[in-house]
């Protein structure tokens, strides 16, 4: 069964996990030069991220070794061979590609319709000799602008969870219980969906789901007691039921509505979360769904949501020597920087290192 969210996504989102590690890198290559498969090229503008089917970036502007400046599409892959594996050669959607970008390997040209070859460049490997080249770089104002641009990519990423199918959407909701227990989340989602389709009442579903969480042996480490899944599960299950019954409810659902629902659940005897987790739900579930189901732009509201900084965010800020107030959008931008650059050893392309240039 597919989740009927009324145009939740008109086209399939073009998020591919391996390649996504390179999108943020490419977006920051304005003015950079590369040795392509046929000579030197310069990136005048990397183009605009395409979140739908087709090339990864549209309307890029590239200067080639013969001096010509061309405007067109850019396709990004991990390896050169992915071009043929993904059948781009004869795909009409890729006929405007002017540059092929790979994350690793030798940059060899690729072909369009066996007639025209497209130059390839490799983003290369890490060049720094230290594993923490970004330590204490300062420049908080410029830093903020970079993080804000990364947060928009994260904003689109969060929406992508609800552009797939019913089970993926429900998995995303219950993933907020405790994302390190992925197998449990999958089993829990399957159980929830089975009860919903078998027309169990809302109260029966709530009681059953809460009991499953309470009986599970959680390994929580040093997490605070209020972060325990038993405090989160009632409101998440309640919202999952509402989403399946009436997806459009999110359009007029705000903090006050959620606090009212939490109060009702508490009155019925269910454990409920604190304010910081309420904002996590708004930022990870409600606002991404609002954006998908409405023509209104909710990015600014989403960005300005309050946030309790994650441990990884505090560690990054300390490493970078930055002291700024953190809201939801900035926190998500820092997480995106960690995903795009830190986890993939992309230090040479990280915007943090170019704040002073």
C-alpha positions in Angstrom: 0.0 0.0 0.0 1.2 3.5 -0.8 0.7 6.4 1.6 -1.9 8.6 0.0 -0.6 12.1 0.8 -2.1 13.9 -2.2 0.9 15.0 -4.4 3.3 14.2 -1.6 5.8 14.2 -4.4 5.0 14.6 -8.1 8.3 12.9 -9.2 10.6 10.4 -7.5 13.3 12.3 -5.5 16.8 11.7 -6.9 18.5 10.9 -3.6 21.1 8.2 -4.0 23.0 7.4 -0.8 26.5 7.0 -2.1 26.4 9.9 -4.5 24.8 12.2 -2.0 28.1 12.4 -0.2 29.4 14.4 -3.2 26.5 16.8 -3.8 27.6 19.3 -1.1 31.2 19.1 -2.3 30.2 20.0 -5.9 28.0 22.9 -4.7 31.0 24.6 -3.3 33.3 24.5 -6.4 32.5 27.9 -7.8 35.7 29.3 -9.3 37.6 26.1 -8.9 39.6 24.5 -11.8 40.0 20.8 -12.5 42.0 18.6 -15.0 39.3 16.9 -17.0 39.6 13.9 -19.3 40.4 16.3 -22.2 42.1 19.3 -20.5 41.6 22.0 -17.9 38.0 23.2 -17.0 36.8 25.9 -14.7 33.6 25.9 -12.7 31.9 29.3 -13.2 28.7 28.1 -11.5 28.1 24.5 -10.3 24.4 24.7 -11.1 21.2 24.1 -9.0 20.5 20.8 -7.3 17.9 18.8 -9.0 15.9 16.8 -6.5 13.9 14.9 -9.1 14.7 12.4 -11.9 17.3 13.4 -14.4 20.8 15.0 -13.9 21.9 15.9 -10.4 22.5 19.6 -11.2 20.8 21.9 -13.7 22.0 25.1 -15.4 25.7 24.8 -14.5 28.1 27.1 -16.3 31.5 25.6 -17.2 34.5 27.0 -19.1 36.4 24.4 -21.1 40.0 24.2 -22.1 39.3 25.7 -25.6 37.9 28.8 -23.9 34.2 28.0 -24.6 31.7 28.7 -21.9 28.7 26.3 -21.8 25.6 26.2 -19.8 24.0 22.8 -19.1 23.6 19.9 -16.7 26.0 18.1 -14.5 25.8 14.4 -13.5 27.6 13.1 -10.4 28.7 9.5 -9.7 31.0 7.7 -7.4 32.8 5.9 -10.2 33.2 6.5 -13.9 31.5 3.2 -14.8 28.3 4.3 -13.1 27.3 6.3 -16.2 26.8 3.1 -18.2 25.4 1.2 -15.3 22.7 3.8 -14.9 21.9 3.7 -18.6 22.5 7.5 -19.1 24.1 7.1 -22.6 20.7 6.9 -24.5 18.5 8.5 -21.9 16.9 11.7 -23.4 16.8 13.3 -19.9 20.6 13.4 -20.0 21.2 14.9 -23.4 22.0 18.3 -21.9 24.8 17.1 -19.7 28.0 19.0 -20.3 30.1 17.6 -17.5 30.4 14.3 -15.7 31.8 14.4 -12.1 33.1 11.4 -10.2 34.2 11.0 -6.6 37.1 8.7 -7.2 39.0 7.0 -10.0 40.4 8.1 -13.4 38.3 10.7 -15.2 37.5 9.1 -18.6 35.0 10.7 -21.0 31.5 9.2 -21.3 29.2 9.1 -24.3 25.8 10.4 -25.3 24.0 8.4 -28.1 27.4 7.1 -29.3 28.0 10.4 -31.0 29.1 13.0 -28.4 31.5 12.5 -25.6 31.2 14.3 -22.3 34.2 15.3 -20.3 34.7 13.9 -16.8 36.5 15.3 -13.8 37.3 13.7 -10.5 36.8 15.5 -7.2 39.9 13.8 -5.9 41.0 12.6 -2.5 41.8 14.3 0.8 44.9 16.4 0.5 45.5 17.6 4.1 48.2 15.9 6.2 46.3 16.5 9.4 43.0 14.8 10.3 41.6 18.0 11.9 42.5 20.8 9.5 39.4 22.8 10.6 40.4 23.2 14.3 39.9 26.7 15.7 39.4 28.5 12.4 37.0 31.2 13.8 34.9 33.5 11.5 31.5 32.9 13.0 29.6 35.2 10.6 30.9 33.6 7.4 30.5 30.2 9.1 26.8 30.8 9.7 26.2 31.6 6.0 27.8 28.3 5.0 25.8 26.3 7.5 22.5 28.0 6.4 23.2 26.8 2.8 23.9 23.3 4.0 20.7 23.3 6.1 18.6 23.8 3.0 20.0 20.6 1.6 19.1 18.9 4.9 15.6 20.4 4.6 15.1 18.7 1.3 16.6 15.5 2.6 14.1 15.3 5.5 11.2 15.7 3.0 12.6 12.8 0.9 11.6 10.3 3.6 7.9 11.0 2.9 8.2 10.7 -0.9 8.5 6.9 -1.0 5.8 4.6 0.4 3.6 4.1 3.5 6.0 1.9 5.4 9.0 4.2 4.7 7.0 7.1 6.0 6.0 5.2 9.2 9.6 4.0 9.6 10.7 7.6 9.6 8.2 8.6 12.3 9.1 5.6 14.6 12.8 6.1 13.8 12.6 9.1 16.2 12.1 6.6 19.0 15.7 5.6 19.0 17.4 5.5 15.6 20.2 3.1 16.6 17.7 0.3 16.9 16.8 0.0 13.2 15.7 -3.6 13.4 13.3 -2.8 16.2 11.9 0.2 14.4 11.2 -2.0 11.3 9.4 -4.7 13.4 7.5 -2.0 15.3 6.4 -0.3 12.1 5.2 -3.7 10.6 3.2 -4.4 13.8 1.7 -1.0 13.8 0.7 -1.2 10.1 -0.9 -4.7 10.6 -3.0 -3.4 13.5 -4.1 -0.3 11.6 -5.1 -2.3 8.5 -7.0 -4.8 10.7 -9.0 -1.8 12.0 -8.0 -1.9 15.6 -9.2 1.1 17.5 -6.9 4.0 18.2 -6.8 3.1 21.9 -6.0 -0.5 21.2 -3.1 0.4 18.9 -1.7 2.9 21.4 -1.8 0.4 24.3 -0.3 -2.4 22.3 2.5 -0.2 20.9 3.4 1.3 24.2 3.5 -2.2 25.8 5.9 -3.4 23.1 8.3 -0.5 23.8 8.1 -0.9 27.6 8.9 -4.6 27.3 11.9 -4.1 25.0 15.4 -4.2 26.5 16.8 -0.9 25.6 20.6 -0.2 25.7 20.6 3.5 26.4 24.2 4.2 27.5 24.5 7.7 29.1 21.3 9.1 27.6 19.1 11.2 29.9 16.0 9.4 31.4 13.6 11.7 29.5 15.2 10.5 26.2 14.0 7.0 26.9 11.7 5.6 24.1 8.9 5.0 26.6 8.4 8.8 26.8 8.3 9.2 23.1 6.2 6.4 21.8 2.7 7.5 22.7 2.8 10.8 20.7 4.6 9.3 17.8 2.1 6.4 17.5 -0.7 9.0 17.9 0.7 11.1 15.0 1.2 8.0 12.8 -2.4 7.1 13.2 -3.5 10.7 12.3 -1.2 10.7 9.3 -2.7 7.5 7.9 -6.3 8.6 8.6 -6.1 12.2 7.5 -2.8 13.2 6.0 -3.9 16.8 5.5 -4.0 17.4 9.2 -0.4 18.6 9.2 -1.3 21.7 7.3 -2.8 23.3 10.3 -0.8 21.5 13.0 1.6 23.5 15.1 3.3 23.5 18.5 0.1 24.4 20.3 -1.8 21.5 18.6 0.9 19.0 19.6 1.0 20.2 23.2 -2.7 19.8 23.4 -2.4 16.2 22.0 0.3 15.5 24.5 -1.8 16.8 27.3 -4.6 14.5 26.3 -2.3 11.5 26.2 -0.9 12.4 29.6 -4.5 12.6 31.0 -5.1 9.1 29.6 -2.1 7.8 31.6 0.5 7.6 28.9 4.1 8.8 29.4 4.9 11.9 27.3 8.0 13.7 26.1 9.5 17.0 27.1 9.6 20.2 25.1 12.9 19.5 23.3 11.6 16.3 21.8 8.4 18.1 20.7 10.6 20.4 18.6 12.4 17.4 17.2 9.0 16.0 16.0 8.1 19.4 14.4 11.4 19.7 12.6 11.8 16.1 11.4 8.2 15.2 10.7 5.5 17.9 10.8 7.3 20.7 8.9 8.7 18.5 6.1 5.2 17.1 5.6 3.7 20.6 5.6 6.1 21.6 2.8 5.2 18.6 0.7 1.4 19.0 1.2 1.3 22.8 0.7 2.4 25.4 -1.9 3.6 27.6 1.0 7.3 27.8 1.8 7.9 26.6 5.4 11.7 26.7 5.3 12.1 29.8 7.5 9.7 28.5 10.1 11.5 25.2 10.2 14.9 26.8 10.3 14.0 29.0 13.4 12.6 26.2 15.5 14.3 25.9 18.9 16.7 23.0 19.4 18.6 21.3 22.1 22.1 20.9 20.6 23.2 17.3 19.9 26.4 16.0 21.4 28.0 15.8 17.9 27.0 19.4 17.2 28.6 20.7 20.5 31.8 18.7 19.7 31.9 20.2 16.2 31.5 23.8 17.4 34.1 23.3 20.1 36.5 21.9 17.5 35.8 24.8 15.1 36.2 27.4 17.9 32.7 28.8 17.2 30.3 30.1 19.8 26.8 30.9 18.4 23.2 30.2 19.5 21.9 27.0 17.9 18.4 26.6 16.4 17.0 23.7 14.6 18.1 24.8 11.1 21.7 25.5 12.1 21.9 22.2 13.9 20.6 20.4 10.8 23.2 22.3 8.6 26.0 21.1 10.9 24.7 17.5 10.6 24.7 17.9 6.8 28.3 19.2 6.9 29.3 16.2 9.0 27.6 13.9 6.5 28.9 15.5 3.3 32.5 16.2 4.4 33.6 14.9 7.8 32.4 11.3 7.4 33.7 11.0 3.8 37.1 12.7 4.5 36.2 15.5 2.2 38.3 18.1 4.1 39.7 19.6 0.9 36.3 20.6 -0.3 34.7 21.5 3.1 33.4 25.1 3.2 34.5 25.4 6.8 38.1 25.5 5.6 37.5 28.2 3.1 35.8 30.7 5.5 38.9 32.8 5.7 39.8 32.7 2.0 
